[in-house]
Amino acid sequence: MSSASGALPQPRRGRPGPWPPAPPPQPQAQPLSWAKRTGFQSRVSGESLPSASAPNSGQVPLPRPTEPPADLESGPPARPTSALPPPPAAAGNGERQQPPPPPPQARARRRDSDGLRPNGQAAAPPLPQLQEEEEAPERPAHVKYELRDSPGLFPLVIYGFQHYISMLGSIILIPLVMVPAMGGSADDMAAVVSTVLLVTGMTTLLHMFVGTRLPLVQGPSFVYLAPALAIINSPEFFGLNDNNFKHIMKHLQGAIIIGGAFQVVLGYTGLMSLFLRLINPVVVSPTVAAVGLSFFSYGFAKLGTCIEMGILQLLMVVIFALYLRKIKLFGYRVFLIYAVPLGLGIAWAIAFVLTATGVYSYKGCDANIPASNNVSAFCRKHVLRMKSCRVDTSHALKSSPWFRFPYPLQWGTPVFSWKMGLVMCVVSIIASVDSVGSYHASSLFVATRPPTSGVVSRGIGVEGVSTVLAGLWGTGVGSATVTENVHTIAVTKMGSRRAVGFGAILLLLFAVVGKVGAFIASIPDVMVAALLCFMWAMLCALGLSNLRYSATGSSRNSIIVGLSLFLSLSVPSYFQQYGVHPSTNSSVPTYFQPYIVASHGPVHTGSGGVNYFLNTLLSLNMVIAFLVALILDNTVPGGRQERGLYVWSETEAAKRESAFMKDYELPFKIGRAFSWAKCVGL
């Protein structure tokens, strides 16, 4: 072949030779930076992934498996390397071979996103789909309903109800722990449960409309439980005899409102956007895991008060969630999705039968009389067992009204204390870090792009407003994204915000039915403890699962996470045990003693408020884990890929895609009025 023929000369095989000069390169559009860094190929957009020969330009491509994950729980599915198209070969006439046309099965709903690239050129065709997706080309294999999908009325009811039932433990178990610690009665517990249902429904709808708009449930967070218990066991509340529940609740409300207001400032001033630069999976993982580990002193210690029923409850949930998780009924993994309510229902039924047959009846003893008031040594020995094992010790179901309307300030005017408020301000930062990981993971599960830093800031601001509402209504803890929500989306494959919104409306209806709260309040304490052993273990696992976005084999990351977790247990243990003698006779139960550190901690300054703040703060496991991980990860050298930096879509590029705008923009064009504020718009 001669050069006179017009074709480019080719080098001979087997011998290296210089390629002829290539024609001047045409300007080509670069894929968005988030796609280059994550390797995420969605059917949301027509972008193609960067090829292996493309310059890295400092972006971080995360590793992609060579085959689709066998199970959804392993994380968001990634497109296999084998599915990448071959590089374009040079044609005989010197022209580049055109890429194949897009598959005809492209979904019509996302067609509006296949528009122009940022520089005005047409988007590249999508990559070939997996075989599993080709069988159902209308939607990705890992999700049944995406973010803006609108199921029919029947699926809307079913999926909306199932989404919240699967998270029943996360929503209702916190008041079942806190109210007895505050000295509240069964009626008080029923009222708090109804309040939690109401606030959860309201804040979820608020977040869905003006927050990130992702299908995330906003409810009582375990992040706030440990500091709430520390406030409940403050020295100034020792010796209260009359109406101590309302007295402590008013102080809790004041602290929660201060923490929520601080979170509002953090989100809506744009400070969260700056703070995002310091947050990545290596920081989030040990912080969230420490939240679950911080309650190890409560779980089995409380479960052991009725060991047979507690073990039975725990085994039921473990069997359903692990051993029977693959079994499908009517096309759903019923045992995995409903592990908590199914295990609770069966164990409760068995306990009811044992109670009715007199197994836990001891002649002449009353479970409602405290052990200290019993004259009989026989009753003092068995009254705790009766109270823990029997299902009829709570009279809330009989005494509770059919309709109850929780209202703001129902417990009285909040009491504001700067030392308690400062503790909650720091905890609100931890809650924001927890939510950041949930935003990123859930966006991948519902088949949309990661949000921009402005959307994340907007979400944190709304969470602050939600926490203020929780303080006004008096739920006892602040409101945040329920971490288990991400696991629920992955298991149920339900990513539609409409289904989550419909479930929130159901919660509002259940909240005004007083018998619902009373029924939940009558769950025996030992069953609550058994469920919490499972919930806290899952919370710890969900926290550590964030490491899949980083280089998990890195010795740097392993040391940082290991040190963070160990010190998060060891340092608070030092503060909690300082100045406590084994022979001390305390009226506080053993599982609540770690939270009375403010009265005996090692920090002694001239200010009692400073002593309270530092002793309490440094006794919280999640605070130590967060501080250690944050400092080490941002000071120890490490590459972007090694650290697994969370990737947020870039604002200017995202605004050019109509699908992204429809996913995250505020409804009714509210965002246009605040287009000048980056933390409110995109």
Buried (B, 14 or more C-beta within 10 A) or exposed (E): EEEEEEBBEEEEEEEEEEEEEEEEEEEEBBBBBBBBBBBBBBBBBBBBBBEEEEEEEEBBBBEBEEEBEEEBEEBBBBBEBEBBEEEEEBEEEEEEEEEEEBBEEBBEBBEEBBBEBBEEEEBBBBBBBBEEBEEEBEBBBBBBBBBBBEBEEEBBBBBBBBBBBBBBBBBBBBBBBBBBBBBBBBBBBBBBBBBBBBBBBBBBBBBBBBBBBBBBBBBBBBBBBBBBBBBBBBEBBEEEEEEBBBBBBBBBBBBBBBBBBBBBEBBBBBBBBEBBEEBBBBBBBBBBBBBBBBBBBBBBBBBEBBBEBBBBBBEBBBBBBEEBBEEEEEEBBBBBBBBBBBBBEBBBEBBEEBBEEEEBBBEEBBBEBEEEEBEEEEBBEBBBBBBBBBBBBBBBBEEBEEEBEBEEEBBEEBBBBEBBBBBBBBBBBBBBBBBBBBBBBBBBBBBBBBBBBBBBBBBBBBBBBBBBBBBBBBBBBBBBBBBBBBBBBBBBBBBBBBBBBBBBEBBBEBBBBBBBBBBBBBBBBBBBBBBBBBBBBBBBEBBBBBBBBBBBEBEBBBEBBEBBBBBBBEBBBEBBBBEBEEEEEEEBEEBBBBBBBBBBBBBEEEEEEBBBBBBBBBBBBBBBBBBBBBBBBBEEEBEBBBBBBBBBBBBEBBBBBBBBBBBBBBEEEEBEEBEEBBBBBB
